[in-house]
Amino acid sequence: MAQHVLSLEAPDTMNKCILRIVDTSIYNNLSPITCAALQITLPGFVRPTTLKSPIISPNFILNLTACDLEVQTSQCGTIYNDLPDGIYIIKYSVAPNDIVYVEYNHLRITKALYKIQGIYCDLDLGVCEPSATIKSKLSQIRLIQQQLNAAKAQVEFCHSPKKGMELYNYAVKQLDKITCHTCK
């Protein structure tokens, strides 16, 4: 029997109010695609939001907002609330939905990436060799970026969401220490 090879990607974006989901599936032309469904469970939630056709069709690219994900119910299309960082559970299926599906854990790190960009903006970098203090901050930022990458790997590839969130939370605390002007 001909099979579909379902696959999704949720790339990191710098848009705090958008979750991007891209269908990277390979569909078999001999099998009809019916009853496509995309379920997304946000961090801290237990009930997924379900999207179906016509929104979900082969090769979709979605930019989902808080309204699309049903966590914002007023002023949709006017005000766009930020989506939280954390683990999103994303499940995509086609008929028969209990057999033909993929499910992913996606660690969203957009707010952490925003903090890193803010730190870069605050650094007084010139076109010459940076001072020892700035070099130290740059080294700290690189280490934090690697911790965020490790957190994503733990969640998305190693199937260790608890460990991934611990790494993520530690990295964010380190970012907060760098950006705190009154901390000692």
Backbone as ProteinMPNN parsed JSONL, in Angstrom:
{"seq_chain_A": "MAQHVLSLEAPDTMNKCILRIVDTSIYNNLSPITCAALQITLPGFVRPTTLKSPIISPNFILNLTACDLEVQTSQCGTIYNDLPDGIYIIKYSVAPNDIVYVEYNHLRITKALYKIQGIYCDLDLGVCEPSATIKSKLSQIRLIQQQLNAAKAQVEFCHSPKKGMELYNYAVKQLDKITCHTCK", "coords_chain_A": {"N_chain_A": [[0.831, -1.18, 0.0], [0.506, 2.218, -0.779], [2.213, 4.878, 0.847], [2.177, 7.919, 2.761], [4.772, 10.159, 3.687], [4.918, 11.819, 6.381], [5.865, 15.036, 7.561], [6.951, 17.803, 9.446], [8.108, 21.167, 9.986], [9.129, 23.536, 12.376], [10.354, 26.38, 12.29], [12.745, 28.483, 14.015], [11.811, 31.77, 14.736], [12.033, 35.355, 14.64], [9.811, 36.717, 15.283], [7.703, 37.615, 17.704], [4.989, 37.135, 17.959], [4.172, 35.122, 16.285], [3.887, 31.725, 15.359], [5.468, 29.645, 13.284], [4.667, 27.089, 11.066], [5.621, 24.576, 8.88], [4.791, 22.432, 6.302], [6.569, 19.721, 5.383], [6.194, 17.353, 4.144], [6.175, 14.281, 2.223], [4.073, 13.321, -0.172], [2.223, 10.548, -1.33], [1.11, 10.073, -4.535], [-0.726, 8.135, -5.186], [-2.306, 7.662, -3.014], [-5.109, 9.048, -1.54], [-5.403, 12.246, 0.077], [-6.944, 12.842, 2.911], [-9.012, 14.265, 5.483], [-7.094, 15.872, 6.842], [-5.376, 17.054, 9.675], [-4.141, 19.348, 12.045], [-2.764, 19.558, 15.145], [-2.05, 21.571, 17.911], [-0.519, 21.997, 20.929], [-0.058, 24.332, 23.343], [2.619, 25.587, 25.494], [2.151, 24.708, 28.864], [-0.528, 24.146, 28.555], [-3.179, 21.696, 28.255], [-5.064, 20.931, 26.453], [-5.247, 20.582, 23.008], [-5.214, 22.905, 20.228], [-7.056, 22.511, 17.314], [-6.582, 22.465, 13.875], [-8.066, 22.281, 10.707], [-8.817, 21.255, 7.271], [-10.098, 23.866, 5.198], [-7.707, 25.128, 5.802], [-5.582, 23.488, 6.48], [-3.835, 21.839, 4.216], [-2.079, 19.874, 1.744], [1.404, 20.662, 1.734], [1.306, 23.02, 3.224], [2.017, 26.269, 4.607], [2.1, 27.877, 7.526], [1.516, 30.788, 9.448], [0.96, 31.171, 12.534], [-1.063, 32.845, 14.898], [-1.756, 34.094, 18.25], [-4.504, 34.261, 18.317], [-5.25, 32.395, 16.314], [-4.423, 30.13, 17.633], [-6.116, 30.038, 19.695], [-5.689, 31.289, 22.181], [-5.913, 33.921, 22.479], [-8.677, 35.958, 22.483], [-9.894, 38.339, 21.959], [-9.878, 41.378, 20.051], [-8.648, 40.346, 17.809], [-6.694, 40.383, 14.88], [-6.227, 43.023, 15.153], [-4.708, 43.567, 17.454], [-1.832, 41.794, 18.313], [-0.993, 39.354, 20.369], [1.942, 38.287, 22.128], [3.409, 35.075, 21.744], [4.151, 32.437, 24.02], [7.454, 31.382, 25.036], [8.688, 28.039, 25.174], [7.688, 24.549, 25.35], [6.031, 23.303, 22.597], [3.619, 21.063, 21.559], [3.209, 19.397, 18.654], [1.127, 17.939, 16.376], [0.469, 16.211, 13.412], [-1.78, 14.85, 11.118], [-3.251, 12.591, 8.717], [-6.021, 10.905, 7.13], [-6.047, 7.402, 7.609], [-6.385, 8.915, 10.69], [-5.476, 7.965, 13.164], [-3.429, 6.331, 12.534], [-1.764, 7.351, 10.471], [0.328, 9.661, 11.141], [2.411, 12.28, 12.53], [4.286, 13.412, 15.311], [5.607, 16.053, 17.166], [7.833, 17.587, 19.526], [8.375, 20.911, 20.016], [10.672, 23.336, 20.867], [10.208, 26.545, 21.553], [12.109, 29.466, 21.332], [12.078, 32.177, 21.023], [11.759, 34.585, 22.584], [14.037, 34.473, 24.19], [15.997, 34.68, 22.216], [15.48, 37.277, 21.387], [16.326, 38.679, 23.657], [19.058, 38.199, 23.523], [19.707, 39.577, 21.155], [19.164, 42.161, 22.048], [21.197, 42.461, 23.959], [23.444, 42.432, 22.298], [22.944, 44.85, 20.986], [23.377, 46.643, 23.044], [26.061, 46.388, 23.575], [29.167, 48.018, 23.312], [30.554, 47.853, 20.671], [33.263, 48.257, 18.526], [35.119, 48.835, 15.484], [37.465, 47.692, 16.089], [39.712, 45.738, 18.123], [37.921, 44.32, 20.776], [37.47, 45.323, 24.229], [38.63, 43.649, 27.239], [36.478, 43.233, 28.958], [34.237, 43.38, 27.249], [34.875, 41.257, 25.545], [34.587, 39.178, 27.356], [31.815, 39.299, 27.856], [30.877, 38.691, 25.28], [31.806, 36.072, 25.073], [30.285, 34.897, 27.105], [27.726, 35.211, 25.981], [27.944, 33.585, 23.687], [28.214, 31.087, 24.941], [25.713, 30.91, 26.205], [24.046, 30.892, 23.938], [24.793, 28.413, 22.92], [23.854, 26.821, 24.975], [21.115, 27.22, 24.655], [20.801, 26.03, 22.132], [21.459, 23.415, 22.86], [19.358, 22.907, 24.613], [17.171, 22.938, 22.836], [17.907, 20.693, 21.308], [17.714, 18.674, 23.236], [14.951, 18.685, 23.742], [13.75, 18.41, 21.169], [15.093, 16.373, 19.72], [16.359, 14.482, 21.403], [14.341, 13.694, 22.975], [13.91, 14.5, 25.62], [12.23, 16.373, 27.321], [12.076, 17.558, 29.905], [14.761, 17.908, 30.727], [15.581, 19.568, 28.647], [14.005, 21.876, 29.118], [15.032, 22.616, 31.603], [17.641, 23.345, 30.862], [17.005, 25.457, 29.105], [15.724, 27.283, 30.891], [17.864, 27.829, 32.619], [19.635, 29.069, 30.831], [18.154, 31.382, 30.193], [18.116, 32.631, 32.689], [20.81, 33.243, 32.9], [21.006, 35.087, 30.814], [19.384, 37.092, 31.874], [20.986, 37.901, 34.027], [23.11, 39.094, 32.655], [21.825, 41.26, 31.448], [20.918, 42.728, 33.576], [21.248, 45.743, 35.183], [21.503, 46.57, 37.765], [22.155, 44.406, 39.223], [24.347, 42.441, 41.217]], "CA_chain_A": [[0.0, 0.0, 0.0], [1.257, 3.465, -0.873], [2.189, 5.63, 2.098], [2.682, 9.283, 2.846], [5.819, 10.372, 4.677], [4.556, 13.113, 6.963], [6.976, 15.752, 8.168], [6.724, 19.229, 9.691], [9.175, 21.956, 10.586], [8.726, 24.751, 13.085], [11.62, 27.116, 12.37], [12.84, 29.61, 14.946], [11.581, 33.068, 14.106], [12.217, 36.518, 15.513], [8.505, 37.357, 15.419], [7.208, 37.136, 18.994], [3.558, 36.814, 17.948], [3.91, 34.14, 15.226], [4.47, 30.387, 15.349], [5.463, 29.203, 11.886], [4.666, 25.642, 10.84], [5.794, 24.294, 7.462], [4.608, 21.028, 5.921], [7.66, 19.239, 4.539], [5.835, 15.957, 3.888], [6.195, 13.7, 0.881], [2.777, 12.675, -0.338], [2.136, 9.565, -2.385], [0.02, 10.434, -5.453], [-1.689, 7.045, -5.297], [-3.156, 7.648, -1.821], [-5.776, 10.334, -1.34], [-5.127, 12.95, 1.327], [-8.232, 13.239, 3.471], [-9.118, 14.51, 6.927], [-5.855, 16.426, 7.391], [-5.58, 17.792, 10.927], [-2.953, 19.819, 12.744], [-3.069, 19.854, 16.541], [-0.949, 22.257, 18.575], [-0.708, 22.227, 22.352], [0.877, 25.352, 23.798], [3.238, 25.325, 26.794], [1.272, 24.901, 30.008], [-1.895, 23.759, 28.221], [-3.367, 20.26, 28.081], [-5.97, 20.717, 25.327], [-4.68, 21.161, 21.783], [-6.019, 23.598, 19.227], [-7.059, 21.697, 16.104], [-6.823, 23.139, 12.606], [-8.39, 21.313, 9.654], [-8.96, 21.854, 5.946], [-9.168, 24.128, 4.099], [-6.444, 25.731, 6.254], [-4.566, 22.439, 6.412], [-3.819, 21.103, 2.961], [-0.693, 19.508, 1.475], [2.441, 21.683, 1.53], [0.927, 24.276, 3.871], [2.933, 27.1, 5.388], [1.218, 28.644, 8.39], [2.014, 31.732, 10.43], [-0.136, 31.114, 13.488], [-1.075, 33.862, 15.947], [-2.44, 33.706, 19.485], [-5.918, 34.07, 17.962], [-5.347, 31.111, 15.622], [-4.183, 29.075, 18.609], [-7.224, 30.168, 20.65], [-5.299, 31.817, 23.492], [-6.348, 35.318, 22.432], [-10.056, 35.91, 21.992], [-10.413, 39.67, 21.624], [-9.068, 42.28, 19.213], [-7.908, 39.571, 16.809], [-6.514, 41.134, 13.647], [-5.867, 44.393, 15.523], [-3.61, 43.42, 18.413], [-1.26, 40.46, 18.234], [-0.301, 39.006, 21.61], [3.123, 37.436, 22.007], [3.288, 33.666, 22.102], [5.188, 32.135, 25.011], [8.503, 30.407, 24.8], [8.419, 26.776, 25.856], [7.496, 23.367, 24.507], [4.796, 23.162, 21.838], [3.424, 19.717, 21.028], [2.624, 19.58, 17.325], [0.765, 16.652, 15.774], [-0.124, 16.339, 12.09], [-2.278, 13.551, 10.674], [-4.204, 12.451, 7.612], [-6.791, 9.674, 7.315], [-6.664, 7.26, 8.925], [-5.643, 9.807, 11.577], [-4.851, 7.258, 14.278], [-2.318, 5.536, 12.015], [-0.868, 8.173, 9.647], [0.561, 10.928, 11.835], [3.709, 12.574, 13.144], [4.14, 14.284, 16.476], [6.876, 16.679, 17.511], [7.98, 18.592, 20.569], [9.133, 22.051, 19.489], [11.031, 24.313, 21.894], [10.227, 27.918, 21.043], [13.103, 30.238, 22.083], [12.061, 33.51, 20.419], [12.008, 35.655, 23.567], [15.442, 34.382, 24.573], [16.773, 35.235, 21.104], [15.296, 38.73, 21.461], [17.204, 39.186, 24.73], [20.424, 38.17, 23.006], [19.852, 40.702, 20.225], [19.229, 43.373, 22.877], [22.536, 42.535, 24.548], [24.339, 42.873, 21.224], [22.697, 46.277, 20.75], [23.926, 47.416, 24.165], [27.523, 46.308, 23.613], [29.847, 49.11, 22.607], [31.527, 47.23, 19.788], [33.823, 49.092, 17.467], [35.772, 48.082, 14.408], [38.787, 47.31, 16.563], [39.698, 44.662, 19.117], [37.129, 44.716, 21.933], [38.116, 45.277, 25.543], [38.509, 42.363, 27.934], [35.117, 43.152, 29.501], [33.327, 43.064, 26.143], [35.196, 39.894, 25.127], [33.986, 38.282, 28.339], [30.371, 39.253, 27.594], [30.677, 37.95, 24.033], [32.013, 34.665, 25.397], [29.096, 34.481, 27.853], [26.608, 35.131, 25.037], [28.152, 32.377, 22.877], [27.91, 29.935, 25.786], [24.257, 30.883, 26.378], [23.471, 30.437, 22.668], [25.021, 26.977, 22.835], [22.927, 26.199, 25.926], [19.798, 27.232, 24.01], [20.85, 24.983, 21.107], [21.415, 22.131, 23.563], [17.99, 22.76, 25.128], [16.343, 22.535, 21.69], [18.26, 19.312, 20.962], [17.146, 17.785, 24.251], [13.5, 18.614, 23.563], [13.297, 18.039, 19.825], [15.754, 15.193, 19.158], [16.69, 13.488, 22.427], [13.081, 13.351, 23.649], [14.073, 14.78, 27.045], [11.693, 17.72, 27.499], [12.398, 18.114, 31.222], [16.153, 18.363, 30.68], [15.623, 20.711, 27.736], [13.452, 23.063, 29.792], [16.001, 23.021, 32.626], [18.701, 24.082, 30.15], [16.426, 26.717, 28.62], [15.523, 28.183, 32.039], [19.184, 28.251, 33.072], [20.161, 30.031, 29.846], [17.417, 32.643, 30.351], [18.615, 33.255, 33.924], [22.117, 33.82, 32.581], [20.735, 36.297, 30.024], [18.877, 38.104, 32.799], [22.128, 38.422, 34.777], [23.889, 39.977, 31.781], [21.075, 42.485, 31.154], [20.554, 43.451, 34.805], [22.214, 46.814, 35.44], [21.609, 46.792, 39.206], [22.523, 43.145, 39.87], [25.762, 42.296, 41.599]], "C_chain_A": [[0.876, 1.245, 0.0], [1.113, 4.254, 0.419], [2.67, 7.055, 1.892], [3.809, 9.293, 3.888], [5.579, 11.773, 5.239], [5.744, 13.719, 7.694], [6.592, 17.221, 8.318], [8.014, 19.868, 10.18], [8.552, 23.159, 11.253], [10.007, 25.563, 13.286], [11.578, 28.199, 13.444], [12.62, 30.891, 14.165], [11.865, 34.165, 15.118], [10.92, 37.304, 15.642], [7.843, 36.788, 16.669], [5.742, 36.723, 18.968], [3.182, 35.781, 16.883], [4.608, 32.817, 15.552], [4.346, 29.897, 13.912], [5.558, 27.682, 11.828], [4.698, 25.412, 9.336], [5.649, 22.791, 7.239], [5.719, 20.645, 4.954], [7.452, 17.76, 4.198], [6.057, 15.567, 2.434], [4.903, 12.903, 0.759], [2.825, 11.714, -1.521], [0.914, 9.89, -3.242], [-1.056, 9.364, -5.559], [-2.623, 6.943, -4.088], [-3.82, 9.006, -1.658], [-5.435, 10.921, 0.027], [-6.468, 13.457, 1.842], [-8.107, 13.452, 4.969], [-7.82, 15.02, 7.544], [-6.177, 17.251, 8.629], [-4.232, 18.139, 11.537], [-3.383, 20.185, 14.154], [-1.841, 20.461, 17.186], [-1.346, 22.498, 20.024], [0.37, 23.197, 22.806], [1.478, 24.984, 25.15], [2.252, 25.633, 27.931], [-0.175, 24.516, 29.77], [-1.97, 22.24, 28.087], [-4.256, 19.952, 26.884], [-5.374, 21.359, 24.081], [-5.714, 21.988, 21.02], [-5.92, 22.765, 17.959], [-7.415, 22.55, 14.898], [-7.053, 22.069, 11.55], [-8.495, 22.02, 8.317], [-10.127, 22.841, 5.972], [-7.841, 24.754, 4.526], [-5.304, 24.734, 6.118], [-4.755, 21.655, 5.125], [-2.352, 20.809, 2.635], [0.198, 20.715, 1.164], [2.088, 23.031, 2.147], [2.12, 24.952, 4.532], [2.034, 28.009, 6.205], [2.017, 29.569, 9.29], [0.875, 31.909, 11.436], [0.031, 32.151, 14.583], [-1.748, 33.304, 17.195], [-3.928, 33.509, 19.227], [-6.126, 32.73, 17.261], [-5.24, 29.948, 16.596], [-5.148, 29.152, 19.791], [-6.796, 30.56, 22.062], [-5.531, 33.326, 23.573], [-7.732, 35.314, 21.806], [-10.62, 37.283, 21.657], [-9.382, 40.448, 20.829], [-8.182, 41.516, 18.224], [-7.856, 40.362, 15.501], [-6.139, 42.584, 13.899], [-4.646, 44.402, 16.436], [-3.141, 41.978, 18.335], [-0.452, 40.194, 19.5], [0.903, 38.121, 21.312], [2.771, 36.009, 22.392], [4.421, 33.326, 23.073], [6.287, 31.248, 24.449], [8.13, 29.15, 25.578], [8.161, 25.677, 24.845], [6.092, 23.348, 23.919], [4.732, 21.722, 21.338], [2.63, 19.868, 19.737], [2.39, 18.205, 16.706], [0.047, 16.912, 14.456], [-0.554, 14.955, 11.629], [-3.17, 13.688, 9.446], [-4.882, 11.094, 7.803], [-5.999, 8.457, 6.849], [-5.807, 7.938, 9.995], [-4.962, 9.108, 12.753], [-3.649, 6.419, 13.844], [-1.297, 6.406, 11.28], [-0.714, 9.543, 10.312], [2.026, 11.053, 12.236], [3.438, 13.502, 14.31], [5.519, 14.769, 16.884], [6.732, 17.494, 18.791], [8.863, 19.68, 19.961], [9.399, 23.006, 20.632], [11.161, 25.683, 21.24], [11.159, 28.731, 21.936], [13.15, 31.698, 21.618], [12.374, 34.618, 21.422], [13.452, 35.644, 24.047], [16.331, 34.969, 23.472], [16.663, 36.755, 21.054], [16.213, 39.336, 22.518], [18.646, 39.236, 24.245], [20.657, 39.326, 22.04], [19.956, 42.027, 20.988], [20.597, 43.555, 23.514], [23.537, 42.99, 23.497], [24.169, 44.368, 20.944], [23.358, 47.14, 21.819], [25.448, 47.376, 24.243], [28.129, 47.431, 22.782], [30.974, 48.516, 21.763], [31.993, 48.231, 18.738], [34.442, 48.207, 16.409], [37.216, 47.748, 14.779], [38.631, 46.193, 17.596], [38.909, 45.114, 20.347], [37.922, 44.603, 23.233], [37.904, 43.9, 26.169], [37.097, 42.17, 28.484], [34.127, 42.754, 28.413], [33.598, 41.655, 25.629], [34.56, 38.875, 26.069], [32.475, 38.162, 28.121], [30.066, 38.48, 26.316], [30.842, 36.449, 24.257], [30.804, 34.112, 26.164], [27.897, 34.294, 26.915], [26.732, 33.869, 24.172], [27.802, 31.119, 23.672], [26.394, 29.804, 25.979], [23.577, 30.416, 25.095], [23.652, 28.927, 22.498], [24.108, 26.226, 23.814], [21.509, 26.162, 25.349], [19.73, 26.171, 22.912], [20.766, 23.592, 21.746], [20.015, 21.872, 24.117], [17.057, 22.301, 24.01], [16.632, 21.081, 21.308], [17.658, 18.333, 21.965], [15.649, 17.592, 24.034], [13.132, 17.961, 22.242], [13.899, 16.743, 19.29], [16.01, 14.093, 20.185], [15.466, 13.033, 23.208], [13.208, 13.456, 25.171], [13.564, 16.185, 27.338], [12.044, 18.345, 28.849], [13.821, 18.678, 31.232], [16.286, 19.59, 29.77], [15.105, 21.98, 28.39], [14.371, 23.537, 30.913], [17.136, 23.823, 31.997], [18.206, 25.436, 29.666], [16.301, 27.712, 29.776], [16.849, 28.687, 32.59], [19.767, 29.306, 32.129], [19.466, 31.384, 29.988], [17.861, 33.368, 31.622], [19.967, 33.914, 33.68], [21.959, 35.091, 31.739], [20.252, 37.427, 30.929], [20.004, 38.712, 33.625], [22.935, 39.401, 33.928], [23.157, 41.304, 31.582], [20.718, 43.299, 32.388], [21.633, 44.474, 35.122], [22.395, 47.077, 36.921], [22.011, 45.527, 39.942], [24.007, 43.143, 40.194], [26.133, 40.839, 41.576]], "O_chain_A": [[1.879, 1.303, 0.711], [0.037, 4.298, 1.016], [3.451, 7.354, 0.989], [3.787, 8.523, 4.848], [5.983, 12.775, 4.648], [6.519, 13.023, 8.35], [5.983, 17.806, 7.423], [8.894, 19.195, 10.716], [7.577, 23.73, 10.763], [10.664, 25.451, 14.321], [10.523, 28.758, 13.743], [13.166, 31.077, 13.078], [11.927, 33.91, 16.321], [10.944, 38.457, 16.073], [7.464, 35.618, 16.696], [5.292, 36.022, 19.874], [1.998, 35.584, 16.607], [5.768, 32.797, 15.965], [3.24, 29.754, 13.392], [6.42, 27.074, 12.462], [3.896, 25.986, 8.599], [6.301, 21.985, 7.903], [5.801, 21.174, 3.845], [8.411, 17.017, 3.991], [6.117, 16.415, 1.544], [4.675, 11.939, 1.491], [3.389, 12.023, -2.571], [-0.199, 9.973, -2.724], [-2.178, 9.652, -5.977], [-3.618, 6.22, -4.132], [-3.128, 10.024, -1.643], [-5.21, 10.197, 0.997], [-7.053, 14.383, 1.28], [-7.226, 12.902, 5.629], [-7.48, 14.634, 8.663], [-7.121, 18.041, 8.638], [-3.306, 17.327, 11.544], [-4.263, 21.024, 14.342], [-0.732, 19.948, 17.041], [-2.37, 23.119, 20.309], [1.562, 22.922, 22.674], [0.917, 24.163, 25.875], [1.61, 26.683, 27.947], [-0.979, 24.557, 30.702], [-0.962, 21.578, 27.838], [-4.215, 18.843, 26.351], [-5.033, 22.542, 24.092], [-6.922, 21.789, 21.156], [-4.827, 22.355, 17.568], [-8.417, 23.265, 14.897], [-6.331, 21.073, 11.496], [-8.289, 23.23, 8.226], [-11.071, 22.635, 6.735], [-6.938, 24.898, 3.701], [-4.202, 25.086, 5.695], [-5.718, 20.904, 4.973], [-1.465, 21.445, 3.204], [-0.188, 21.64, 0.449], [2.521, 24.072, 1.652], [3.082, 24.309, 4.951], [1.292, 28.819, 5.65], [3.058, 29.189, 9.826], [-0.049, 32.691, 11.216], [1.119, 32.323, 15.131], [-2.247, 32.179, 17.193], [-4.551, 32.662, 19.868], [-7.071, 32.007, 17.575], [-5.879, 28.912, 16.415], [-5.006, 28.416, 20.767], [-7.463, 30.203, 23.033], [-5.358, 33.927, 24.633], [-7.941, 34.743, 20.736], [-11.724, 37.377, 21.12], [-8.179, 40.206, 20.925], [-7.105, 41.982, 17.851], [-8.856, 40.938, 15.073], [-5.773, 43.301, 12.968], [-3.687, 45.142, 16.218], [-3.951, 41.052, 18.296], [0.636, 40.741, 19.68], [0.891, 37.319, 20.378], [1.934, 35.776, 23.263], [5.522, 33.865, 22.96], [6.075, 30.473, 23.517], [7.348, 29.205, 26.527], [8.383, 25.846, 23.646], [5.097, 23.372, 24.644], [5.696, 21.223, 20.755], [1.52, 20.4, 19.734], [3.319, 17.415, 16.535], [-0.87, 17.73, 14.39], [0.211, 13.996, 11.733], [-3.752, 14.74, 9.179], [-4.388, 10.241, 8.541], [-5.353, 8.496, 5.801], [-4.644, 7.581, 10.184], [-3.972, 9.614, 13.281], [-2.937, 5.865, 14.681], [-0.093, 6.218, 11.449], [-1.506, 10.457, 10.083], [2.77, 10.073, 12.275], [2.482, 14.277, 14.298], [6.475, 13.996, 16.939], [5.662, 18.019, 19.099], [9.953, 19.406, 19.459], [8.465, 23.446, 21.302], [12.093, 25.944, 20.48], [11.027, 28.698, 23.159], [14.162, 32.374, 21.804], [13.179, 35.503, 21.128], [14.03, 36.705, 24.286], [17.3, 35.671, 23.761], [17.629, 37.443, 20.722], [16.809, 40.39, 22.296], [19.37, 40.194, 24.52], [21.696, 39.984, 22.101], [20.739, 42.904, 20.62], [21.102, 44.674, 23.6], [24.385, 43.838, 23.771], [25.15, 45.068, 20.694], [23.84, 48.236, 21.532], [26.062, 48.221, 24.895], [27.656, 47.745, 21.689], [32.157, 48.647, 22.077], [31.191, 48.953, 18.147], [34.304, 46.984, 16.439], [38.069, 47.549, 13.914], [37.514, 45.767, 17.89], [39.193, 46.174, 20.904], [38.914, 43.878, 23.314], [37.104, 43.098, 25.687], [36.578, 41.053, 28.474], [33.276, 41.891, 28.629], [32.658, 40.927, 25.308], [34.057, 37.84, 25.632], [31.919, 37.066, 28.19], [29.11, 37.705, 26.268], [30.097, 35.649, 23.691], [30.355, 32.996, 25.902], [27.146, 33.328, 27.047], [25.745, 33.168, 23.951], [27.174, 30.199, 23.147], [25.857, 28.698, 25.921], [22.633, 29.629, 25.15], [22.762, 28.246, 21.989], [23.645, 25.125, 23.514], [20.787, 25.182, 25.535], [18.715, 25.488, 22.774], [20.085, 22.705, 21.233], [19.54, 20.736, 24.091], [16.25, 21.392, 24.201], [15.708, 20.321, 21.018], [17.15, 17.28, 21.579], [15.14, 16.476, 24.13], [12.295, 17.06, 22.203], [13.264, 16.073, 18.475], [15.892, 12.909, 19.871], [15.542, 12.099, 24.006], [12.689, 12.62, 25.911], [14.359, 17.095, 27.578], [12.286, 19.55, 28.92], [14.049, 19.796, 31.695], [17.013, 20.531, 30.086], [15.7, 23.046, 28.235], [14.478, 24.74, 31.152], [17.546, 24.853, 32.53], [18.901, 26.443, 29.799], [16.728, 28.86, 29.652], [16.953, 29.848, 32.986], [20.324, 30.309, 32.575], [20.12, 32.423, 29.911], [17.969, 34.594, 31.626], [20.239, 35.003, 34.186], [22.694, 36.059, 31.932], [20.662, 38.577, 30.771], [19.986, 39.912, 33.9], [23.393, 40.426, 34.432], [23.79, 42.359, 31.549], [20.265, 44.437, 32.268], [22.796, 44.118, 35.31], [23.353, 47.747, 37.308], [22.192, 45.556, 41.16], [24.81, 43.777, 39.508], [27.277, 40.488, 41.865]]}, "name": "protein", "num_of_chains": 1, "seq": "MAQHVLSLEAPDTMNKCILRIVDTSIYNNLSPITCAALQITLPGFVRPTTLKSPIISPNFILNLTACDLEVQTSQCGTIYNDLPDGIYIIKYSVAPNDIVYVEYNHLRITKALYKIQGIYCDLDLGVCEPSATIKSKLSQIRLIQQQLNAAKAQVEFCHSPKKGMELYNYAVKQLDKITCHTCK"}
